[in-house]
Amino acid sequence: MNIITVAKHARVSPSTVARVINNHPLVAPETVELVRQAMRELNYIPPAPAKRRGPRTERNQGLRTRNIAHLVVGMNTKNARSVIMPGAVATALASHSLNLILVPMPDPEKLPPIINLKHVDGVIIQGLEPVGAAAKKLREVPAVWMMTRRSDRFWADYVQPDNEANGRMAAEHLLAQGHRHLGIIDLQPKYPAFNIRSKAFVAFARAQGATVKEPQMKLTDSSNILQTGSKGVRELIEGQVQELIEASPRPTGLFLTAALELAALELFTIFIAFQKRGLKLGKEVALVAGDYSPEWMDSHLLSACIDIQLPMIAERAVEQLLWRIQHPTAPSPVGVNLPPRLVLPPV
């Protein structure tokens, strides 16, 4: 039981639940009662105040405001809502009695006026890399990059999923099922996470003697920024599926590099595309997705999912930020790659 469950029950955001638990003064009384009612119905008991607040132990050193900014860089509002998971970050921060300030930052060169770095203890960064004046300003506060980095040159500490392990794990699973002819469905091969996953999948499979069919660049989106709800998704998938079916030998095991929020749309479109051509996912074609959702697995369209374990990434990012707050002069960047796990469909 955690605050995400409470938030769903109360139909509010996890950050609102965290504020209610911490007696934040800006939460409306009716919302407070709604959250507390949900906690009573779920028998949820938050950590005792003595464990959430208290003397300046080593864990609390360097904390002045207990506010942490989550900067979402270079994305419009729609994309930001689709790709970031503020619930996971809010839960991780709440476990340390810290407050989340979610700040969209559309221009990587400009910090939004709404954020005053004097009012936060640290920053979690996601999206594109801040550059220019914004990057220079952010160097004044402890910062941690969360999720896949754009380059090895970025100065901040980082916590990211192990995308190489993701692609390798997908290939291992399909090979273990007896598939020797593999293929990839990757709509955005230049997006950093997908690029790493795809290369690892191809390298591992070919090293084991398997064939791998990769999509032609003309059938992909050339952007390195994650696209959500793109009008061209259906056309790209239709083209890639047709290409896979016409390949010789035809792949029987596929890897969908997938983004967490996009793959529901992608998966349905892929299912329809194969069905129109007389093939069924889960039967004639085995498909492994590079991200995880329980709904996908219940559909039995997938042979497996690779769970990047986002809650663990968020928690580790918060822990790394706390460490950086306590050790501001330690050499940087300090980095962590967190391993994924293979999830199989229910029996």
C-alpha positions, 0 to 999 in steps of 0.5 A, a space after each residue: 500500500 502506498 500513496 499512489 493507491 490512495 491517490 487513485 482511490 481518492 481521484 487526486 494526484 499522488 502529490 496531493 496525497 503527499 501534501 495532505 500527509 505533510 499537512 501542507 497549508 495550501 490544500 483545500 479542506 474538502 480535498 483534505 477530507 477526501 484524501 483522509 477518507 480514502 486513507 481510512 477506507 484503505 486502512 492506510 497509515 502513513 509513516 509516523 511524524 517522528 519518522 517523517 520530521 525531526 532533528 537534523 540527522 545525517 539524512 536531513 543535512 543540507 535541507 532548508 526548504 524540503 522542496 524538490 523541483 522536478 524539471 521537465 525540459 523541452 517538452 510541450 504540456 501534452 508530451 510532458 503529461 504522457 512521458 513523465 511519471 510524477 506519481 512515482 517521483 511524488 511517492 519517493 519524495 513523500 517517503 523522505 518527507 520532501 515536497 514535489 514542485 513539478 515545473 515544465 521547462 519548454 525551452 532548455 535555455 530558460 528556467 521558467 520564472 515560476 521556479 526560484 532555485 533559492 526556494 528548493 533544496 535540489 532538482 530532478 531533471 528529465 527530458 532534454 538537457 538544459 543548456 546555456 544560461 539555464 545549465 549554468 544556473 542549475 549548477 548552483 544547486 544539487 541536481 540529478 538526471 532521471 531516466 535515459 541521459 542524452 549524452 555522456 557530457 552532462 554534468 549532473 549525477 544520474 539515475 537511469 534504466 539499463 537500456 542495454 540490458 533491456 534489449 539484451 533481455 528481449 533477445 534472450 527471451 525470444 531465443 529461449 523460445 526457439 525463435 531464430 529469425 527476429 525483427 524490430 518495431 521501432 518508430 523512433 530509433 533516434 530516441 536515446 533509450 530506444 536506440 540503445 535498446 535496439 542496438 543491444 537487441 541486434 548485437 546479442 541476437 546476431 552474436 547467437 547466430 539469429 537473423 534480425 530485420 531492422 526497419 528502414 529509416 524511411 519507415 521511422 520518425 527521425 526526431 530524437 524527442 519522444 513523440 506522443 499521439 503522432 498522426 503518422 503512427 499508424 502509417 509507420 506501423 503499417 509500413 514496418 509490419 508489411 516490411 517484416 512480413 515480406 522479409 525472407 526469412 520472415 521474423 517470428 519473434 519481434 521486439 517493440 522498443 516501446 514507450 510506456 504511454 505510447 505502447 498501448 496505441 502501438 500495440 493495438 495498431 500492430 495487432 490490427 496490422 498483423 491480423 489484416 495480413 492473416 497473422 496473430 500476435 501471441 500465436 504466429 508472431 511472438 512480441 516482446 515490449 520494452 516497457 511494461 503495463 499490466 493491461 498489456 500482459 492481461 491481453 495475452 498479445 505479448 510474449 513478455 514485457 521488460 519492466 524498467 521498474 520506474 518506482 525504483 528509478 524514482 526512489 533511487 533518484 531521490 536518494 542520489 539527490 539527497 546524497 548530493 545535497 549532503 556531499 555538494 563538493 564530491 566529484 561528479 557525475 555519479 551515475 547509476 544504471 538500474 536493471 530491468 526485469 522480465 515480466 511474463 503473461 499470467 498463466 
